[in-house]
């Protein structure tokens, strides 16, 4: 999980670096905006999945613990 997450961050960094020089041209403004919207959606979805997975493991950890009053 951590390795794929790190690769995902590296991929995001590379894609943002390659997208930077196109921002100065007016013809690519719409494409950049849609690309950034898609990236934001992807980040939101992955963040939501990671948060729900953390909550799920938290609940499982607390439920599997022997309750000592």
N, C-alpha and C positions, 0 to 999 in steps of 0.2 A: 504493500500500500504506500509506504513512504517513498520507495523508489519510483513508482509510477507518478506519485504526486510531484516529486522533484523533477522528473522528466516533463511533466505537464507545465510546471513553472518555467523551465528552460524553454519549452516550446512557445509559451506565451511571451517570454522576453524576446525571443528571436523574431516572432511574428510582429511584435510591436516595434522592434528596431527596424525591421524591413519596411514597416508601414510608415515610419516617420518622414522620410523624404517626400512621400507622395502628398503629405498634408498641405504643402505650399502651393500645389497646383489646384486651380479652381475646378477643373474637370473631374477630379477624383474625390471631391468633397462628399458627394452623395454615397459613393462606394465606401469611403472611409467611415462615414457615419453608420452605414448599415453594418459594416464589419465590426465596428466598436459595439454596436447594439447586440450583434450576435455573440461577441466575446463576453459582454456583460451578462447576457442570458446564460451563457455556458458557465460563467463564474458563479452566478446565482444558483444555478441548478446543482453544480458540484458542491458549493458551500452548504446548500440545503441538505444534500445527501450526506455530507460528512457530519453535519450537525445531528441529523436524525440517527445516523449510525452511532455517534458518540452517546446520544441519549439512550439508544437501544442497549448498548453495552453497559451503560451505567445502570439501567433498570435490571438487566440480567445479573449484573454483579451484586446488586443489593438484594435481589430475590434469591440468589443462590447462596448468599451468606446465611449461616445459621443464626436465627434471631435469638439473642440472649437477653430478652426483656428490655 
